[in-house]
């Protein structure tokens, strides 16, 4: 059924182009207008002579004059412009290639096997997620403050909120987890999210603390340079990233990212 709808939409979109291709040719330009006028004059002279309003001699003289003008008109031998056939061929090719190309791209990049997700179903799923996260948040509020399970719960809540695009809620949940026990990798996740949200100073404090525990950690050093760049200190960011590259292996998978960031610095 969905394919029939797509076919109908494609036909509707291409209908104006098809009408342009197959409709009768319209007059274009001064030459075609002159020829049409002379032919109309000849037809009018014939009608006038048929009903007796024009004498045979006058009809003959007027006809000869109009025929002379008709033969003298530029392009009288051609009834259509020279480029009309090329235009028609081009439009016909577009009519075929446009849907064929769209179908080819869809078969190449599309995923027709993915089931449909109507808005009502997505809205219902979002409501269920909200309810589950609300229950998790309520349980965490009543859980033992120092328990590792509570800390893991805040981490899971932060992951879920970040996945749903709720950066502020994710930051709050991860901050609660770090308050229970500081951890470098989670601090890096939180700092990166804070930087993207413009909270550079809190991110720098987190990174400084994490670097005290792991001063050679590449991700922490990269994020430290990123925070400096976002804070408007490109010289400090450049120094941090160059030192990171100097100490990094030649085949480090993240070298390209750091080098690109260096080139983007003012």
Backbone as CSV, one residue per row, in Angstrom:
resi,resn,N_x,N_y,N_z,CA_x,CA_y,CA_z,C_x,C_y,C_z
1,UNK,0.825,-1.209,0.000,0.000,0.000,0.000,0.859,1.260,0.000
2,UNK,1.954,1.223,0.780,2.810,2.402,0.871,3.470,2.701,-0.464
3,UNK,3.771,1.628,-1.250,4.401,1.851,-2.551,3.430,2.523,-3.515
4,UNK,2.148,2.176,-3.422,1.160,2.838,-4.269,1.060,4.322,-3.930
5,UNK,1.161,4.642,-2.645,1.119,6.043,-2.248,2.333,6.793,-2.790
6,UNK,3.526,6.171,-2.686,4.731,6.801,-3.223,4.614,7.003,-4.731
7,UNK,4.056,5.995,-5.423,3.891,6.108,-6.868,2.948,7.246,-7.222
8,UNK,1.860,7.368,-6.464,0.930,8.462,-6.707,1.551,9.824,-6.466
9,UNK,2.347,9.940,-5.405,3.019,11.211,-5.122,4.023,11.565,-6.215
10,UNK,4.744,10.543,-6.706,5.702,10.798,-7.784,4.989,11.255,-9.052
11,UNK,3.861,10.591,-9.363,3.103,10.992,-10.549,2.566,12.408,-10.406
12,UNK,2.109,12.749,-9.207,1.597,14.103,-8.972,2.701,15.141,-9.115
13,UNK,3.891,14.816,-8.621,4.999,15.767,-8.704,5.467,15.970,-10.141
14,UNK,5.394,14.906,-10.961,5.880,14.992,-12.338,4.795,15.397,-13.331
15,UNK,3.553,15.537,-12.858,2.461,15.876,-13.769,2.690,17.197,-14.510
16,UNK,3.121,18.279,-13.830,3.363,19.523,-14.584,4.410,19.365,-15.676
17,UNK,5.451,18.571,-15.388,6.482,18.356,-16.400,5.932,17.562,-17.581
18,UNK,5.106,16.554,-17.287,4.502,15.788,-18.364,3.558,16.622,-19.210
19,UNK,2.809,17.512,-18.559,1.911,18.391,-19.312,2.707,19.301,-20.237
20,UNK,3.829,19.797,-19.750,4.681,20.642,-20.588,5.210,19.873,-21.788
21,UNK,5.488,18.590,-21.594,6.052,17.786,-22.676,5.021,17.435,-23.735
22,UNK,3.809,17.062,-23.309,2.842,16.493,-24.245,1.756,17.461,-24.701
23,UNK,1.693,18.653,-24.145,0.665,19.589,-24.590,1.003,20.094,-25.992
24,UNK,0.021,20.572,-26.729,0.303,21.125,-28.058,1.263,22.295,-27.964
25,UNK,2.121,22.377,-28.951,3.133,23.433,-28.941,2.483,24.801,-29.065
26,UNK,2.931,25.723,-28.250,2.444,27.084,-28.318,3.393,27.932,-29.160
27,UNK,2.859,29.016,-29.661,3.683,29.902,-30.464,4.709,30.583,-29.587
28,UNK,5.905,30.659,-30.116,6.974,31.293,-29.369,7.719,32.225,-30.312
29,UNK,7.791,33.475,-29.984,8.602,34.404,-30.742,7.811,35.153,-31.806
30,UNK,8.470,36.141,-32.386,7.839,37.010,-33.379,7.541,36.273,-34.678
31,UNK,8.423,35.383,-35.119,8.229,34.691,-36.389,6.951,33.862,-36.384
32,UNK,6.745,33.071,-35.327,5.554,32.239,-35.266,4.289,33.085,-35.226
33,UNK,4.346,34.217,-34.524,3.175,35.095,-34.458,2.843,35.680,-35.830
34,UNK,3.874,36.081,-36.588,3.637,36.633,-37.927,3.013,35.594,-38.852
35,UNK,3.539,34.371,-38.813,3.002,33.319,-39.671,1.543,33.027,-39.335
36,UNK,1.238,32.975,-38.044,-0.147,32.721,-37.652,-1.064,33.847,-38.115
37,UNK,-0.583,35.078,-38.049,-1.392,36.215,-38.491,-1.675,36.141,-39.988
38,UNK,-0.667,35.815,-40.799,-0.871,35.740,-42.246,-1.841,34.621,-42.603
39,UNK,-1.721,33.482,-41.927,-2.641,32.379,-42.219,-4.072,32.743,-41.821
40,UNK,-4.209,33.450,-40.711,-5.545,33.886,-40.308,-6.125,34.879,-41.313
41,UNK,-5.284,35.737,-41.876,-5.754,36.688,-42.885,-6.225,35.970,-44.149
42,UNK,-5.493,34.928,-44.559,-5.922,34.158,-45.729,-7.272,33.494,-45.486
43,UNK,-7.438,32.916,-44.288,-8.717,32.279,-43.984,-9.845,33.300,-43.966
44,UNK,-9.587,34.490,-43.452,-10.604,35.532,-43.410,-10.972,36.005,-44.819
45,UNK,-9.973,36.116,-45.701,-10.260,36.505,-47.088,-11.136,35.465,-47.777
46,UNK,-10.851,34.177,-47.519,-11.672,33.126,-48.125,-13.111,33.199,-47.626
47,UNK,-13.301,33.478,-46.345,-14.661,33.577,-45.813,-15.402,34.779,-46.416
48,UNK,-14.698,35.901,-46.529,-15.330,37.095,-47.097,-15.743,36.864,-48.549
49,UNK,-14.887,36.170,-49.306,-15.229,35.894,-50.705,-16.383,34.908,-50.801
50,UNK,-16.458,33.947,-49.877,-17.501,32.931,-49.938,-18.877,33.521,-49.699
51,UNK,-18.984,34.539,-48.873,-20.297,35.122,-48.582,-20.596,36.327,-49.471
52,UNK,-19.708,36.604,-50.420,-19.973,37.651,-51.388,-19.604,39.047,-50.971
53,UNK,-18.911,39.206,-49.893,-18.520,40.539,-49.455,-17.271,41.047,-50.167
54,UNK,-16.566,40.144,-50.850,-15.318,40.522,-51.505,-15.369,40.050,-52.947
55,UNK,-15.121,40.973,-53.871,-15.144,40.634,-55.294,-14.004,39.684,-55.618
56,UNK,-14.188,38.847,-56.660,-13.138,37.879,-57.003,-11.800,38.537,-57.286
57,UNK,-11.811,39.675,-58.011,-10.545,40.326,-58.319,-9.866,40.842,-57.048
58,UNK,-10.664,41.450,-56.173,-10.101,41.958,-54.925,-9.604,40.815,-54.044
59,UNK,-10.371,39.707,-54.044,-9.947,38.545,-53.254,-8.635,37.999,-53.764
60,UNK,-8.501,37.915,-55.088,-7.283,37.377,-55.672,-6.090,38.280,-55.377
61,UNK,-6.280,39.583,-55.500,-5.179,40.511,-55.253,-4.753,40.489,-53.785
62,UNK,-5.760,40.463,-52.895,-5.431,40.443,-51.470,-4.750,39.137,-51.082
63,UNK,-5.208,38.033,-51.692,-4.605,36.736,-51.386,-3.158,36.687,-51.835
64,UNK,-2.903,37.216,-53.028,-1.526,37.238,-53.535,-0.627,38.059,-52.615
65,UNK,-1.137,39.192,-52.145,-0.332,40.041,-51.267,-0.015,39.340,-49.945
66,UNK,-1.044,38.694,-49.365,-0.802,37.993,-48.097,0.146,36.821,-48.305
67,UNK,-0.014,36.097,-49.418,0.889,34.982,-49.699,2.322,35.468,-49.892
68,UNK,2.465,36.644,-50.517,3.807,37.195,-50.689,4.442,37.483,-49.336
69,UNK,3.645,38.074,-48.444,4.170,38.351,-47.099,4.480,37.056,-46.342
70,UNK,3.622,36.055,-46.549,3.833,34.780,-45.879,5.135,34.134,-46.327
71,UNK,5.381,34.160,-47.641,6.612,33.563,-48.157,7.844,34.370,-47.765
72,UNK,7.652,35.677,-47.606,8.787,36.527,-47.253,9.108,36.498,-45.768
73,UNK,8.192,35.956,-44.960,8.427,35.936,-43.509,9.594,35.023,-43.178
74,UNK,10.522,35.447,-42.295,11.665,34.599,-41.920,11.189,33.319,-41.251
75,UNK,11.780,32.202,-41.645,11.447,30.927,-41.009,10.116,30.376,-41.431
76,UNK,9.577,30.826,-42.604,8.262,30.350,-43.014,8.258,28.882,-43.337
77,UNK,9.404,28.347,-43.714,9.446,26.940,-44.093,9.417,26.013,-42.897
78,UNK,9.673,26.543,-41.726,9.717,25.682,-40.531,8.527,25.991,-39.669
79,UNK,7.763,25.020,-39.341,6.572,25.220,-38.520,6.878,25.166,-37.045
80,UNK,8.038,24.618,-36.666,8.408,24.523,-35.268,9.833,25.010,-35.111
81,UNK,10.193,25.521,-33.939,11.566,25.930,-33.696,12.497,24.739,-33.798
82,UNK,13.756,25.038,-34.163,14.715,23.955,-34.375,15.003,23.192,-33.106
83,UNK,14.914,23.881,-31.970,15.269,23.205,-30.723,14.125,22.488,-30.061
84,UNK,12.922,22.481,-30.686,11.775,21.887,-30.010,11.939,20.393,-29.819
85,UNK,12.499,19.706,-30.824,12.673,18.260,-30.691,13.677,17.929,-29.599
86,UNK,14.741,18.744,-29.511,15.719,18.501,-28.453,15.107,18.743,-27.085
87,UNK,14.280,19.791,-26.964,13.637,20.072,-25.682,12.706,18.945,-25.279
88,UNK,11.941,18.433,-26.253,11.026,17.339,-25.944,11.788,16.099,-25.500
89,UNK,12.907,15.815,-26.171,13.704,14.649,-25.785,14.284,14.821,-24.387
90,UNK,14.721,16.039,-24.084,15.277,16.293,-22.750,14.216,16.111,-21.675
91,UNK,13.016,16.661,-21.905,11.952,16.531,-20.918,11.536,15.078,-20.741
92,UNK,11.491,14.332,-21.851,11.144,12.917,-21.745,12.184,12.162,-20.926
93,UNK,13.456,12.500,-21.132,14.512,11.846,-20.355,14.382,12.175,-18.878
94,UNK,14.053,13.437,-18.570,13.890,13.827,-17.168,12.715,13.091,-16.541
95,UNK,11.612,12.961,-17.295,10.447,12.246,-16.777,10.786,10.811,-16.401
96,UNK,11.680,10.199,-17.151,12.059,8.819,-16.851,13.141,8.746,-15.780
97,UNK,14.155,9.620,-15.893,15.310,9.505,-15.013,15.018,9.976,-13.594
98,UNK,14.117,10.953,-13.425,13.856,11.471,-12.078,13.316,10.380,-11.150
99,UNK,12.214,9.683,-11.512,11.753,8.619,-10.610,12.701,7.432,-10.560
100,UNK,13.335,7.109,-11.710,14.258,5.975,-11.710,15.462,6.256,-10.815
101,UNK,15.987,7.486,-10.892,17.111,7.841,-10.032,16.729,7.842,-8.565
102,UNK,15.536,8.376,-8.254,15.085,8.362,-6.865,14.931,6.953,-6.328
103,UNK,14.372,6.062,-7.147,14.221,4.668,-6.723,15.577,4.011,-6.523
104,UNK,16.522,4.300,-7.432,17.851,3.713,-7.290,18.548,4.158,-6.019
105,UNK,18.453,5.453,-5.699,19.079,5.960,-4.473,18.425,5.342,-3.244
106,UNK,17.096,5.187,-3.299,16.410,4.594,-2.145,16.827,3.140,-1.945
107,UNK,16.929,2.383,-3.055,17.340,0.986,-2.931,18.782,0.872,-2.461
108,UNK,19.603,1.879,-2.782,21.010,1.854,-2.386,21.194,2.263,-0.930
109,UNK,20.525,3.364,-0.531,20.742,3.910,0.799,19.584,3.680,1.759
110,UNK,18.413,3.380,1.226,17.245,3.240,2.078,17.201,1.905,2.806
111,UNK,16.267,1.800,3.713,16.073,0.576,4.489,14.582,0.249,4.509
112,UNK,14.075,-0.306,3.417,12.629,-0.557,3.343,12.139,-1.601,4.326
113,UNK,13.071,-2.406,4.876,12.624,-3.438,5.813,12.304,-2.884,7.195
114,UNK,12.693,-1.627,7.470,12.398,-1.042,8.778,10.893,-0.818,8.894
115,UNK,10.276,-1.286,9.954,8.823,-1.093,10.082,8.469,0.372,10.260
116,UNK,7.253,0.699,9.898,6.783,2.071,10.026,6.667,2.453,11.498
117,UNK,6.866,3.744,11.772,6.756,4.251,13.143,5.824,5.454,13.137
118,UNK,4.514,5.218,13.155,3.570,6.340,13.148,3.778,7.247,14.350
119,UNK,3.357,8.486,14.199,3.568,9.474,15.256,2.883,9.047,16.552
120,UNK,1.700,8.465,16.450,0.969,8.066,17.661,1.759,7.018,18.431
121,UNK,2.347,6.057,17.701,3.123,5.016,18.377,4.385,5.596,19.001
122,UNK,5.054,6.502,18.282,6.255,7.117,18.845,5.923,7.959,20.064
123,UNK,4.784,8.630,20.017,4.368,9.426,21.170,4.070,8.530,22.368
124,UNK,3.438,7.385,22.114,3.145,6.454,23.201,4.433,5.875,23.787
125,UNK,5.411,5.559,22.905,6.687,5.036,23.391,7.418,6.076,24.229
126,UNK,7.375,7.338,23.796,8.019,8.399,24.576,7.358,8.555,25.939
127,UNK,6.038,8.416,25.979,5.337,8.515,27.263,5.734,7.367,28.185
128,UNK,5.884,6.160,27.623,6.321,5.022,28.446,7.732,5.249,28.979
129,UNK,8.616,5.775,28.125,9.977,6.059,28.583,9.977,7.094,29.699
130,UNK,9.151,8.117,29.547,9.063,9.137,30.597,8.616,8.519,31.921
131,UNK,7.647,7.621,31.832,7.147,6.990,33.052,8.224,6.128,33.708
132,UNK,8.961,5.357,32.890,10.016,4.500,33.436,11.130,5.325,34.072
133,UNK,11.529,6.409,33.392,12.585,7.249,33.949,12.106,7.959,35.211
134,UNK,10.835,8.312,35.242,10.292,8.915,36.461,10.323,7.942,37.625
135,UNK,9.994,6.676,37.356,10.059,5.662,38.410,11.495,5.453,38.887
136,UNK,12.446,5.429,37.929,13.847,5.258,38.304,14.322,6.431,39.149
137,UNK,13.935,7.627,38.770,14.348,8.805,39.533,13.760,8.767,40.954
138,UNK,12.515,8.322,41.087,11.890,8.235,42.409,12.582,7.189,43.277
139,UNK,12.960,6.060,42.691,13.656,5.026,43.461,15.038,5.498,43.895
140,UNK,15.728,6.220,43.016,17.060,6.705,43.366,16.988,7.730,44.492
141,UNK,15.919,8.517,44.506,15.775,9.506,45.576,15.604,8.838,46.934
142,UNK,15.078,7.604,46.967,14.851,6.896,48.223,15.928,5.854,48.512
143,UNK,16.858,5.657,47.576,17.887,4.632,47.746,18.956,5.106,48.721
144,UNK,19.712,4.173,49.306,20.820,4.552,50.203,21.828,5.426,49.467
145,UNK,22.196,6.530,50.053,23.007,7.535,49.360,24.379,7.004,48.968
146,UNK,25.002,6.201,49.821,26.365,5.771,49.540,26.478,4.448,48.830
147,UNK,25.375,3.848,48.449,25.426,2.520,47.842,25.915,2.604,46.398
148,UNK,26.687,1.580,46.007,27.173,1.532,44.627,26.021,1.362,43.643
149,UNK,24.975,0.653,44.063,23.818,0.488,43.180,23.146,1.829,42.905
150,UNK,23.148,2.703,43.897,22.580,4.036,43.690,23.415,4.812,42.679
151,UNK,24.721,4.722,42.816,25.605,5.407,41.867,25.396,4.884,40.451
152,UNK,25.309,3.570,40.300,25.075,2.995,38.979,23.718,3.424,38.422
153,UNK,22.740,3.564,39.301,21.429,4.018,38.852,21.477,5.425,38.282
154,UNK,22.242,6.319,38.937,22.372,7.681,38.409,23.113,7.686,37.071
155,UNK,24.091,6.801,36.929,24.803,6.714,35.650,23.853,6.255,34.544
156,UNK,23.055,5.229,34.830,22.093,4.738,33.838,21.074,5.816,33.482
157,UNK,20.632,6.549,34.482,19.668,7.617,34.222,20.289,8.696,33.335
158,UNK,21.545,9.040,33.619,22.221,10.030,32.782,22.394,9.549,31.352
159,UNK,22.743,8.266,31.190,22.879,7.716,29.838,21.560,7.798,29.077
160,UNK,20.467,7.451,29.764,19.161,7.476,29.111,18.758,8.896,28.732
161,UNK,19.003,9.839,29.620,18.623,11.222,29.333,19.458,11.796,28.191
162,UNK,20.736,11.461,28.152,21.560,11.934,27.040,21.086,11.330,25.723
163,UNK,20.735,10.040,25.747,20.238,9.406,24.538,18.956,10.026,24.027
164,UNK,18.181,10.622,24.910,16.932,11.270,24.507,17.124,12.749,24.191
165,UNK,18.374,13.207,24.244,18.651,14.595,23.914,18.408,15.569,25.040
166,UNK,18.281,15.091,26.266,18.046,15.963,27.423,19.363,16.172,28.155
167,UNK,20.142,17.110,27.661,21.493,17.308,28.175,21.487,17.753,29.631
168,UNK,20.618,18.674,29.996,20.616,19.186,31.370,20.289,18.084,32.372
169,UNK,19.315,17.240,32.037,18.965,16.138,32.939,20.105,15.136,33.034
170,UNK,20.798,14.882,31.913,21.929,13.959,31.937,23.062,14.517,32.793
171,UNK,23.334,15.812,32.662,24.391,16.435,33.466,24.075,16.315,34.953
172,UNK,22.834,16.572,35.320,22.452,16.481,36.730,22.633,15.063,37.267
173,UNK,22.226,14.058,36.484,22.340,12.672,36.944,23.802,12.262,37.091
174,UNK,24.641,12.617,36.134,26.057,12.240,36.213,26.771,12.985,37.340
175,UNK,26.381,14.211,37.591,26.978,14.934,38.715,26.666,14.232,40.034
176,UNK,25.455,13.709,40.167,25.098,12.964,41.376,25.934,11.694,41.498
177,UNK,26.169,11.023,40.365,26.982,9.809,40.402,28.422,10.127,40.786
178,UNK,28.982,11.193,40.241,30.357,11.563,40.574,30.481,12.036,42.015
179,UNK,29.417,12.610,42.552,29.454,13.034,43.950,29.557,11.831,44.884
180,UNK,29.036,10.693,44.459,29.127,9.483,45.278,30.508,8.847,45.168
181,UNK,31.062,8.847,43.961,32.436,8.353,43.773,32.965,8.908,42.465
182,UNK,34.110,9.578,42.562,34.690,10.197,41.367,35.337,9.130,40.500
183,UNK,35.152,9.293,39.191,35.684,8.324,38.231,36.076,9.070,36.964
184,UNK,37.310,8.872,36.502,37.822,9.615,35.358,37.008,9.475,34.084
185,UNK,36.680,8.251,33.636,35.912,8.118,32.392,34.551,8.804,32.447
186,UNK,33.856,8.684,33.583,32.563,9.362,33.696,32.753,10.876,33.743
187,UNK,33.819,11.323,34.396,34.108,12.759,34.421,34.357,13.279,33.007
188,UNK,35.027,12.477,32.172,35.262,12.884,30.788,33.945,12.995,30.019
189,UNK,33.046,12.023,30.225,31.734,12.080,29.565,30.981,13.343,29.975
190,UNK,30.986,13.609,31.271,30.265,14.776,31.771,30.902,16.066,31.268
191,UNK,32.231,16.140,31.293,32.911,17.354,30.841,32.640,17.623,29.365
192,UNK,32.656,16.579,28.556,32.393,16.768,27.125,30.983,17.299,26.896
193,UNK,30.016,16.752,27.634,28.644,17.224,27.489,28.514,18.663,27.974
194,UNK,29.197,18.997,29.058,29.153,20.370,29.554,29.758,21.346,28.546
195,UNK,30.832,20.946,27.895,31.457,21.821,26.898,30.498,22.086,25.749
196,UNK,29.806,21.041,25.295,28.852,21.235,24.198,27.700,22.140,24.602
197,UNK,27.411,22.205,25.899,26.331,23.060,26.388,26.818,24.445,26.794
198,UNK,28.115,24.708,26.622,28.655,26.021,26.945,29.093,26.193,28.381
199,UNK,29.005,25.138,29.195,29.435,25.212,30.600,30.912,24.829,30.672
200,UNK,31.783,25.743,30.251,33.202,25.418,30.116,33.896,25.356,31.473
201,UNK,33.608,26.286,32.364,34.313,26.320,33.651,34.073,25.065,34.484
202,UNK,32.824,24.595,34.653,32.644,23.325,35.382,33.366,22.163,34.710
203,UNK,33.391,22.162,33.383,34.093,21.096,32.670,35.587,21.150,32.954
204,UNK,36.160,22.341,33.003,37.591,22.465,33.280,37.927,21.986,34.689
205,UNK,37.059,22.260,35.640,37.313,21.781,37.004,37.292,20.256,37.058
206,UNK,36.336,19.661,36.366,36.277,18.196,36.325,37.525,17.614,35.673
207,UNK,37.927,18.194,34.553,39.081,17.673,33.825,40.367,17.836,34.633
208,UNK,40.494,18.952,35.329,41.692,19.154,36.150,41.785,18.091,37.237
209,UNK,40.662,17.770,37.844,40.667,16.732,38.887,40.971,15.366,38.291
210,UNK,40.373,15.076,37.130,40.606,13.775,36.508,42.051,13.634,36.045
211,UNK,42.657,14.725,35.560,44.044,14.667,35.093,45.025,14.462,36.243
212,UNK,44.644,14.842,37.447,45.505,14.560,38.596,45.639,13.057,38.813
213,UNK,44.573,12.314,38.499,44.604,10.863,38.671,45.186,10.156,37.449
214,UNK,44.988,10.729,36.261,45.476,10.090,35.027,46.026,11.169,34.105
215,UNK,47.227,11.684,34.380,47.753,12.822,33.610,48.075,12.499,32.156
216,UNK,48.209,11.240,31.800,48.560,10.869,30.427,47.355,10.387,29.620
217,UNK,46.182,10.420,30.200,44.994,9.920,29.510,44.698,10.797,28.288
218,UNK,44.736,10.232,27.060,44.567,11.062,25.847,43.233,11.790,25.783
219,UNK,42.165,11.114,26.159,40.868,11.773,26.034,40.756,12.965,26.972
220,UNK,41.258,12.813,28.187,41.211,13.926,29.130,42.040,15.105,28.621
221,UNK,43.188,14.821,28.039,44.042,15.894,27.524,43.402,16.565,26.307
222,UNK,42.776,15.756,25.465,42.089,16.342,24.309,40.954,17.255,24.763
223,UNK,40.150,16.784,25.723,39.035,17.593,26.209,39.528,18.841,26.928
224,UNK,40.670,18.736,27.583,41.236,19.917,28.226,41.581,20.983,27.185
225,UNK,42.180,20.556,26.066,42.451,21.504,24.990,41.177,22.053,24.374
226,UNK,40.161,21.203,24.254,38.889,21.656,23.695,38.243,22.707,24.590
227,UNK,38.322,22.502,25.898,37.770,23.487,26.825,38.508,24.814,26.706
228,UNK,39.833,24.760,26.540,40.600,25.990,26.367,40.195,26.710,25.081
229,UNK,39.997,25.947,24.020,39.584,26.562,22.752,38.211,27.202,22.879
230,UNK,37.278,26.517,23.545,35.935,27.066,23.709,35.933,28.273,24.640
231,UNK,36.902,28.348,25.532,36.991,29.483,26.449,37.672,30.685,25.811
232,UNK,38.081,30.565,24.553,38.716,31.684,23.869,40.204,31.784,24.115
233,UNK,40.844,30.651,24.407,42.291,30.639,24.627,42.940,29.676,23.635
234,UNK,43.004,30.051,22.359,43.532,29.136,21.338,45.001,28.786,21.538
235,UNK,45.795,29.703,22.081,47.215,29.404,22.281,47.388,28.264,23.279
236,UNK,46.603,28.291,24.351,46.679,27.220,25.344,46.185,25.903,24.760
237,UNK,45.113,25.964,23.965,44.602,24.748,23.327,45.632,24.174,22.367
238,UNK,46.296,25.043,21.613,47.309,24.582,20.660,48.465,23.899,21.391
239,UNK,48.903,24.484,22.486,50.000,23.897,23.254,49.612,22.533,23.809
240,UNK,48.378,22.418,24.312,47.914,21.146,24.880,47.838,20.066,23.813
241,UNK,47.296,20.393,22.674,47.118,19.390,21.622,48.443,19.015,20.963
242,UNK,49.342,19.969,20.807,50.643,19.631,20.229,51.427,18.698,21.147
243,UNK,51.359,18.958,22.439,52.028,18.063,23.385,51.410,16.671,23.332
244,UNK,50.097,16.606,23.183,49.421,15.310,23.087,49.868,14.558,21.840
245,UNK,49.975,15.249,20.708,50.405,14.598,19.470,51.866,14.175,19.533
246,UNK,52.699,14.975,20.178,54.121,14.632,20.274,54.334,13.336,21.053
247,UNK,53.482,13.077,22.022,53.641,11.891,22.863,52.801,10.712,22.385
248,UNK,51.972,10.918,21.363,51.060,9.862,20.920,51.742,8.953,19.910
249,UNK,51.344,7.687,19.845,51.864,6.792,18.803,51.461,7.286,17.414
250,UNK,52.258,6.933,16.430,51.980,7.392,15.068,50.679,6.818,14.526
251,UNK,50.289,5.646,15.025,49.072,5.011,14.520,47.879,5.192,15.454
252,UNK,47.933,6.169,16.335,46.807,6.414,17.243,45.564,6.763,16.433
253,UNK,44.440,6.101,16.675,43.251,6.327,15.837,42.662,7.724,15.964
254,UNK,42.998,8.432,17.039,42.411,9.750,17.251,43.325,10.886,16.780
255,UNK,44.474,10.561,16.187,45.395,11.615,15.739,44.726,12.554,14.729
256,UNK,43.973,11.983,13.808,43.341,12.812,12.786,42.391,13.838,13.371
257,UNK,41.674,13.447,14.430,40.734,14.380,15.059,41.485,15.550,15.679
258,UNK,42.556,15.253,16.396,43.326,16.317,17.050,43.988,17.217,16.007
259,UNK,44.537,16.625,14.961,45.183,17.431,13.916,44.178,18.348,13.226
260,UNK,42.972,17.840,12.994,41.947,18.687,12.368,41.572,19.842,13.291
261,UNK,41.447,19.561,14.573,41.130,20.623,15.528,42.239,21.675,15.572
262,UNK,43.475,21.220,15.468,44.589,22.169,15.458,44.510,23.102,14.252
263,UNK,44.174,22.543,13.105,44.078,23.373,11.898,42.932,24.374,11.986
264,UNK,41.912,24.049,12.747,40.754,24.937,12.855,40.964,26.081,13.843
265,UNK,42.028,26.010,14.638,42.271,27.078,15.609,42.643,28.379,14.892
266,UNK,42.203,29.505,15.420,42.560,30.792,14.789,44.033,31.127,14.985
